[in-house]
Amino acid sequence: MQKSNISGLVGSKILIIFFIISFFSCKEKKQAITKKEINFYEVPAYVNDTLQMVVEIPAGTNKKIEYNTETNQFFPDSLNGKERTINFLPYPGNYGFIPSTLSDKNKGGDGDALDILVISENQKTGSISKVIPIGVLRLIDEGEEDDKIIAIPADKKLRIIDADNFEDFVLNYPEIRKIINAWFSNYNKNNDQVLVKGWYGEKTADSIIKKWLK
């Protein structure tokens, strides 16, 4: 009887361990599938004529986070084997990219989706946000075009500045423009090859977006 109880107990434990392993294996498998359900690069750039952006780096953080197109996941960028952090002030807005765009290297671009900075409260990495472009900061980085589209949330309830267009932005918030200009010119201490071409309005921003639409 004692031997039977012991073997029964061992059998029960093995069964429990088996179910635990099966449960977590299924869970991990499900998470991997879930993360691969959305290819963020292929999300439409426009929905009902409203521009969309994908958030990589929330406003107010110093972590450099990038989207991996092979795994459809967001990972901290690494430098010399360590997670890369910005050795400067935190990101002044939600930074990410405009899906379904590609800044073609053969045409002077940097080979990535078009960059965008949205002035609003911080949004989570992986968020897809509807936005309105109000301008563009045009940069040349190591000989390649590296334009930064500047935008506000399409939803007025989510806005933190009173600006509907570039003119409002310039007149009401000249200091913000200076901060963004200084930030992109100085945040990467390892790169002294950034040339600021200047600021342009929403019409130029729209034309740049349309130029790089896939």
Rosetta silent file (secondary structure, phi, psi, omega in degrees, C-alpha in Angstrom):
SEQUENCE: MQKSNISGLVGSKILIIFFIISFFSCKEKKQAITKKEINFYEVPAYVNDTLQMVVEIPAGTNKKIEYNTETNQFFPDSLNGKERTINFLPYPGNYGFIPSTLSDKNKGGDGDALDILVISENQKTGSISKVIPIGVLRLIDEGEEDDKIIAIPADKKLRIIDADNFEDFVLNYPEIRKIINAWFSNYNKNNDQVLVKGWYGEKTADSIIKKWLK
SCORE:     score description
SCORE:     0.000 S_00000001
   1 L     0.000  -43.307 -177.900    0.000    0.000    0.000 S_00000001
   2 H   -63.998  -41.221  179.944    2.779    2.357    0.948 S_00000001
   3 H   -64.185  -39.819 -179.994    4.628    1.611   -2.303 S_00000001
   4 H   -63.921  -42.091  178.940    1.430    2.181   -4.273 S_00000001
   5 H   -63.050  -41.963 -178.586    0.797    5.526   -2.554 S_00000001
   6 H   -64.491  -46.400  179.982    4.355    6.682   -3.267 S_00000001
   7 H   -66.453  -33.443  176.695    4.216    5.738   -6.946 S_00000001
   8 H   -65.947  -39.146  179.408    0.774    7.368   -7.193 S_00000001
   9 H   -65.503  -43.887  178.952    2.153   10.533   -5.636 S_00000001
  10 H   -63.246  -41.922  178.546    5.124   10.568   -8.036 S_00000001
  11 H   -61.481  -41.397  178.612    2.784    9.978  -10.954 S_00000001
  12 H   -62.693  -42.022 -179.786    0.570   12.880   -9.875 S_00000001
  13 H   -64.067  -42.733  179.101    3.576   15.204   -9.612 S_00000001
  14 H   -62.007  -40.729  179.310    4.799   14.214  -13.062 S_00000001
  15 H   -62.783  -43.273  179.739    1.316   14.854  -14.442 S_00000001
  16 H   -62.795  -45.009  179.975    1.171   18.297  -12.791 S_00000001
  17 H   -61.469  -41.094  178.926    4.626   19.210  -14.149 S_00000001
  18 H   -59.493  -45.640  179.972    3.561   18.055  -17.619 S_00000001
  19 H   -65.256  -37.364  179.335    0.456   20.282  -17.548 S_00000001
  20 H   -64.507  -46.259  179.802    2.489   23.282  -16.308 S_00000001
  21 H   -62.559  -43.222  179.576    5.052   22.852  -19.113 S_00000001
  22 H   -61.469  -42.310 -178.299    2.274   22.406  -21.684 S_00000001
  23 H   -61.624  -48.823 -177.329    0.454   25.502  -20.418 S_00000001
  24 H   -71.865  -31.232  176.150    3.485   27.791  -20.619 S_00000001
  25 H   -63.608  -43.715  178.202    4.569   26.337  -23.978 S_00000001
  26 H   -64.726  -40.131 -177.917    1.139   27.137  -25.412 S_00000001
  27 H   -64.029  -45.853  179.990    1.177   30.557  -23.792 S_00000001
  28 H   -63.735  -40.675  178.927    4.596   31.444  -25.256 S_00000001
  29 H   -61.852  -41.882 -179.624    3.528   30.135  -28.644 S_00000001
  30 H   -65.140  -42.065  179.590    0.378   32.235  -28.506 S_00000001
  31 H   -62.505  -42.079 -179.689    2.319   35.364  -27.521 S_00000001
  32 H   -62.620  -41.790  178.721    4.740   34.866  -30.418 S_00000001
  33 H   -64.994  -42.806 -179.581    1.856   34.501  -32.866 S_00000001
  34 H   -59.725  -43.048 -178.085    0.144   37.561  -31.406 S_00000001
  35 H   -68.560  -23.343 -178.567    3.271   39.660  -31.822 S_00000001
  36 H   -96.031    0.163 -179.243    3.593   38.543  -35.429 S_00000001
  37 L   -66.909  -34.584 -178.234   -0.024   39.249  -36.333 S_00000001
  38 L  -109.839  122.228  167.932    0.741   42.893  -37.173 S_00000001
  39 L   -93.465  102.525 -172.536    3.495   43.926  -39.537 S_00000001
  40 H   -63.628  -25.470  177.925    3.731   47.549  -38.431 S_00000001
  41 H   -69.691  -24.955 -176.179    5.607   48.545  -41.580 S_00000001
  42 H   -97.661    0.371  174.958    2.643   47.416  -43.682 S_00000001
  43 L   -61.067  141.157 -179.720   -0.058   49.267  -41.721 S_00000001
  44 L   -58.936  140.260  177.474   -1.757   51.813  -44.049 S_00000001
  45 L   -68.621  -33.662 -177.961   -0.207   55.279  -43.934 S_00000001
  46 E  -126.396  141.555  169.749   -3.659   56.847  -44.217 S_00000001
  47 E  -128.186  116.969 -176.461   -7.091   55.885  -42.917 S_00000001
  48 L    52.932   44.812  178.423   -9.928   58.040  -44.272 S_00000001
  49 L    68.031    9.941  177.283   -7.340   60.652  -45.350 S_00000001
  50 E  -106.665  129.892 -177.172   -5.899   60.830  -41.812 S_00000001
  51 E   -69.432  145.425  175.184   -2.207   60.034  -41.358 S_00000001
  52 E  -117.301  151.379  173.548   -1.145   57.248  -39.005 S_00000001
  53 E  -135.667  153.743  176.812    2.092   56.783  -37.098 S_00000001
  54 E  -108.218  125.105 -178.290    3.581   53.907  -35.112 S_00000001
  55 E   -82.040  122.786  171.646    5.137   54.838  -31.764 S_00000001
  56 E   -97.789  -48.210 -173.607    8.560   53.338  -31.091 S_00000001
  57 E  -121.381  116.227  179.223    9.771   55.638  -28.309 S_00000001
  58 L   -66.024  150.900  175.615    7.319   57.281  -25.867 S_00000001
  59 L   -58.891  141.636  174.406    7.776   60.961  -25.031 S_00000001
  60 L    87.259    9.519  178.080    9.894   61.570  -21.951 S_00000001
  61 L  -114.985  155.754  177.074   12.147   58.503  -22.167 S_00000001
  62 L  -104.389    0.019  179.513   15.857   58.176  -22.851 S_00000001
  63 E   -78.132  137.067  177.302   15.662   54.595  -24.107 S_00000001
  64 L   -94.840  107.852 -177.435   16.342   54.062  -27.812 S_00000001
  65 E  -114.122  135.772 -178.989   13.725   51.573  -28.997 S_00000001
  66 E  -131.189  152.603  178.765   13.464   50.312  -32.573 S_00000001
  67 E   -87.590  130.868  178.145   11.065   48.126  -34.512 S_00000001
  68 E   -97.021  114.675 -174.457   12.470   44.851  -35.852 S_00000001
  69 L   -72.694  -19.031 -179.504   10.871   44.113  -39.221 S_00000001
  70 L   -80.516  -35.411 -177.942   11.876   40.424  -39.142 S_00000001
  71 L  -105.167   -8.095 -175.190   10.199   39.588  -35.818 S_00000001
  72 L    58.030   35.881  179.333    7.554   42.365  -35.817 S_00000001
  73 E  -127.205  161.217  178.751    8.677   43.255  -32.301 S_00000001
  74 E  -104.301  129.476 -178.334   10.089   46.323  -30.607 S_00000001
  75 E  -131.121  149.322  171.518   13.499   46.014  -28.975 S_00000001
  76 E   -63.167  133.927  176.478   15.879   48.398  -27.188 S_00000001
  77 L   -66.310  150.898 -178.749   18.646   49.383  -29.574 S_00000001
  78 E  -121.596  150.384  177.657   22.085   48.149  -28.487 S_00000001
  79 E  -140.551  121.316 -177.553   25.528   49.687  -28.614 S_00000001
  80 L    55.589   38.152  177.028   28.665   47.691  -27.735 S_00000001
  81 L    80.453    3.489 -179.696   26.486   44.900  -26.354 S_00000001
  82 E  -121.238  151.849  176.608   24.517   47.169  -24.024 S_00000001
  83 E   -60.056  132.513 -175.611   21.049   48.688  -24.263 S_00000001
  84 L   -84.716  129.943  172.635   21.410   52.104  -25.798 S_00000001
  85 E  -120.881  150.225 -179.670   20.195   55.133  -23.882 S_00000001
  86 L   -79.062  117.742 -179.438   20.242   58.712  -25.086 S_00000001
  87 L   -84.750   62.184 -175.884   22.957   60.610  -23.207 S_00000001
  88 L  -165.494 -165.893  175.963   20.987   63.825  -23.410 S_00000001
  89 L   -67.120  154.978  179.270   17.512   65.137  -22.535 S_00000001
  90 L   -63.169  165.200  177.640   14.604   62.674  -23.018 S_00000001
  91 L   -57.501  129.578 -175.870   12.666   62.533  -26.274 S_00000001
  92 L   -80.116    1.676  178.348   10.558   65.747  -26.526 S_00000001
  93 L  -164.070  179.908  176.774    7.637   63.911  -28.162 S_00000001
  94 E   -80.057  119.566 -172.070    6.452   60.465  -29.195 S_00000001
  95 E  -107.222  138.953  178.719    8.935   59.269  -31.792 S_00000001
  96 E  -173.220 -144.040 -176.552    8.322   56.611  -34.410 S_00000001
  97 E  -140.593  159.893  176.273    7.641   56.094  -38.081 S_00000001
  98 E   -92.589  116.910 -177.488    4.949   56.502  -40.711 S_00000001
  99 L   -65.071  159.804 -179.911    3.934   53.014  -41.885 S_00000001
 100 L    60.038   27.958  171.707    3.883   52.106  -45.586 S_00000001
 101 E  -124.287  155.042  176.334    6.667   54.613  -46.309 S_00000001
 102 L  -149.865  116.828  177.754   10.268   53.991  -47.297 S_00000001
 103 L   -80.312   92.838 -169.489   12.965   56.636  -47.584 S_00000001
 104 L   -63.826  124.573  178.649   14.706   55.049  -50.559 S_00000001
 105 H   -62.501  -31.667 -179.803   18.527   55.006  -50.382 S_00000001
 106 H   -68.784  -14.684  179.399   18.673   55.110  -54.188 S_00000001
 107 H  -115.021   19.443  176.726   16.947   58.496  -54.030 S_00000001
 108 L    95.307    0.066  179.725   19.012   59.976  -51.213 S_00000001
 109 L   -81.211 -176.070 -176.994   16.982   58.600  -48.276 S_00000001
 110 L  -101.186    3.795  175.835   18.243   56.629  -45.291 S_00000001
 111 L    85.100    6.145 -179.864   16.586   53.307  -46.171 S_00000001
 112 L  -117.575  171.828  171.178   14.038   53.387  -43.335 S_00000001
 113 L   -64.540  155.725 -175.533   10.400   54.339  -42.929 S_00000001
 114 E   -66.986  130.474 -178.701    9.852   58.093  -42.592 S_00000001
 115 E   -76.235  149.059  178.920   10.497   59.418  -39.075 S_00000001
 116 E  -147.819  142.906  176.782    7.857   61.350  -37.175 S_00000001
 117 E  -122.428  121.806 -179.018    7.644   63.159  -33.833 S_00000001
 118 E  -106.830  124.493  179.891    4.202   63.748  -32.321 S_00000001
 119 L   -83.939  103.727  179.564    3.824   66.475  -29.718 S_00000001
 120 L  -167.825  177.484  172.621    1.504   64.982  -27.114 S_00000001
 121 L   -64.365  159.384 -171.722    1.506   63.153  -23.794 S_00000001
 122 L   -64.897  142.523  178.101    3.478   59.928  -23.899 S_00000001
 123 L  -120.352  152.031 -174.710    2.028   56.968  -25.768 S_00000001
 124 L   -69.544  148.370  171.750    3.016   53.307  -25.426 S_00000001
 125 L   -57.132  132.111 -178.819    5.515   51.620  -27.714 S_00000001
 126 L    92.786   -3.838  177.042    3.584   49.865  -30.468 S_00000001
 127 L   -70.251  143.186  172.146    0.674   52.308  -30.384 S_00000001
 128 E  -108.519  119.547 -170.734   -0.831   53.285  -33.730 S_00000001
 129 E  -121.652  137.637  174.955   -1.891   56.913  -33.557 S_00000001
 130 E   -85.373  130.125 -172.234   -3.843   59.133  -35.939 S_00000001
 131 E  -138.380  166.002  174.976   -2.018   62.428  -36.417 S_00000001
 132 E  -123.043  117.651  177.245   -1.935   65.683  -38.387 S_00000001
 133 E   -67.915  132.492  177.621    1.439   66.848  -39.787 S_00000001
 134 E  -118.543   -1.034  179.423    2.069   70.523  -39.046 S_00000001
 135 E   173.294 -178.129  178.844    5.649   70.810  -40.282 S_00000001
 136 E  -150.409  135.908  171.521    8.967   69.126  -40.931 S_00000001
 137 E   -98.223  115.198 -175.958   12.511   69.574  -39.662 S_00000001
 138 E   -93.656  123.506 -178.487   14.765   68.755  -42.607 S_00000001
 139 E  -124.983  155.061  168.023   18.131   67.204  -41.724 S_00000001
 140 E  -117.605  119.863 -178.158   21.057   65.710  -43.593 S_00000001
 141 E  -119.733  112.623 -177.976   22.670   62.886  -41.609 S_00000001
 142 L    52.400   41.911  175.446   25.923   61.460  -43.006 S_00000001
 143 L    83.964   -0.029 -179.073   24.945   62.625  -46.481 S_00000001
 144 E  -113.085  147.165  175.315   21.424   61.141  -46.381 S_00000001
 145 E   -64.587  130.984 -179.076   18.050   62.863  -46.061 S_00000001
 146 L  -137.642   61.801 -176.093   16.757   62.387  -42.516 S_00000001
 147 L   -69.589  143.149  177.278   13.567   64.411  -42.367 S_00000001
 148 E  -116.953  105.515  176.487   11.580   64.536  -39.119 S_00000001
 149 E   -70.518  132.659  178.114    7.860   65.068  -39.648 S_00000001
 150 E  -106.892  130.777 -173.439    6.363   67.065  -36.764 S_00000001
 151 E  -141.163  168.229  174.196    2.735   66.337  -35.937 S_00000001
 152 E  -124.665  159.557  177.010   -0.094   66.767  -33.445 S_00000001
 153 E   -62.668  142.116  176.293   -2.821   64.235  -32.508 S_00000001
 154 L   -67.077  -33.168  177.918   -5.806   64.186  -34.882 S_00000001
 155 L   -78.893  115.182 -176.529   -8.045   63.920  -31.814 S_00000001
 156 H   -60.965  -26.123  179.662   -8.268   67.435  -30.340 S_00000001
 157 H   -67.721  -21.102 -177.714   -8.834   65.998  -26.860 S_00000001
 158 H   -95.473   -1.879 -177.203   -5.326   64.543  -26.923 S_00000001
 159 L   -78.771  146.612  178.284   -3.538   67.762  -27.910 S_00000001
 160 L  -116.954   -5.495  174.440   -1.298   69.603  -25.471 S_00000001
 161 L  -127.077  152.929 -177.952   -0.522   72.648  -27.629 S_00000001
 162 L   -95.696   77.974 -179.597   -2.883   75.087  -29.327 S_00000001
 163 L  -148.858  123.373  179.424   -1.672   74.767  -32.909 S_00000001
 164 L  -101.254  -12.466 -176.992   -3.580   73.481  -35.927 S_00000001
 165 L  -156.860 -179.271 -176.069   -0.906   74.228  -38.531 S_00000001
 166 H   -65.241  -37.705  179.788    2.671   75.390  -39.034 S_00000001
 167 H   -61.446  -46.364  176.573    1.776   79.072  -38.788 S_00000001
 168 H   -59.251  -42.952 -178.054    0.163   78.563  -35.373 S_00000001
 169 H   -61.295  -45.617 -178.709    3.155   76.500  -34.288 S_00000001
 170 H   -67.057  -43.982 -176.163    5.677   79.156  -35.330 S_00000001
 171 H   -73.282  -42.338 -172.908    3.735   82.080  -33.834 S_00000001
 172 H   -89.904  -24.835 -173.933    2.579   80.480  -30.590 S_00000001
 173 L  -137.149   56.510  178.525    5.469   78.148  -29.771 S_00000001
 174 H   -62.007  -29.177 -179.235    8.784   79.403  -31.159 S_00000001
 175 H   -67.460  -38.138  179.006   10.515   77.966  -28.073 S_00000001
 176 H   -63.337  -40.914  178.820    9.291   74.421  -28.840 S_00000001
 177 H   -60.988  -41.201  178.979   10.701   74.704  -32.347 S_00000001
 178 H   -65.383  -40.067 -179.688   14.064   75.758  -30.899 S_00000001
 179 H   -63.877  -47.067 -179.370   14.014   72.860  -28.404 S_00000001
 180 H   -63.484  -42.029  178.594   13.244   70.259  -31.101 S_00000001
 181 H   -58.753  -49.136 -178.481   15.885   71.773  -33.382 S_00000001
 182 H   -66.636  -36.176 -177.472   18.511   71.673  -30.606 S_00000001
 183 H   -64.484  -51.508 -178.228   17.508   68.172  -29.525 S_00000001
 184 H   -68.499  -22.136  179.221   17.925   66.533  -32.929 S_00000001
 185 H   -81.574  -19.344 -170.755   21.158   68.457  -33.487 S_00000001
 186 H  -128.153   -8.001 -171.670   22.738   67.327  -30.192 S_00000001
 187 L   -68.219  -29.087 -179.340   21.178   64.106  -28.859 S_00000001
 188 L  -102.181   97.894 -176.264   23.686   61.790  -30.570 S_00000001
 189 L   -69.760  -16.489 -179.919   27.094   62.748  -29.222 S_00000001
 190 L   -87.120   -2.318 -176.063   28.760   60.136  -31.461 S_00000001
 191 L  -126.298  109.933  179.118   27.525   61.801  -34.632 S_00000001
 192 L  -108.115   19.965 -177.437   28.806   65.236  -35.601 S_00000001
 193 L  -108.336   24.924  178.904   27.678   64.924  -39.226 S_00000001
 194 E   -91.506  123.748  179.130   24.102   66.182  -38.767 S_00000001
 195 E  -114.657  124.409  178.862   23.296   69.232  -40.875 S_00000001
 196 E   -86.190  116.567  178.503   20.069   71.168  -40.245 S_00000001
 197 E   -81.761  -31.541  178.355   18.553   72.306  -43.543 S_00000001
 198 E   138.243  178.619  179.604   15.673   74.156  -41.868 S_00000001
 199 E  -101.249  142.696  178.033   12.008   74.136  -40.947 S_00000001
 200 E  -138.640  161.212 -173.535    9.167   73.878  -43.446 S_00000001
 201 L   -81.466 -171.750 -175.225    5.393   73.894  -43.235 S_00000001
 202 H   -66.020  -28.670  178.960    2.662   71.288  -43.553 S_00000001
 203 H   -66.384  -42.879  176.720    2.610   71.431  -47.361 S_00000001
 204 H   -65.454  -41.054  178.047    6.258   70.391  -47.545 S_00000001
 205 H   -58.599  -46.317  179.787    5.620   67.732  -44.885 S_00000001
 206 H   -62.350  -40.418 -178.680    2.734   66.317  -46.933 S_00000001
 207 H   -67.923  -35.984  177.698    4.804   66.284  -50.124 S_00000001
 208 H   -66.628  -42.425  178.380    7.667   64.440  -48.375 S_00000001
 209 H   -60.484  -47.079 -178.626    5.242   61.825  -47.001 S_00000001
 210 H   -66.211  -32.981  178.720    3.721   61.284  -50.450 S_00000001
 211 H   -61.454  -38.556 -174.701    7.203   61.109  -52.008 S_00000001
 212 L  -100.642    7.799  175.909    8.161   58.149  -49.812 S_00000001
 213 E   -62.961  135.508 -179.214    4.836   56.293  -49.847 S_00000001
 214 L   -78.949    0.000    0.000    5.397   52.677  -50.924 S_00000001
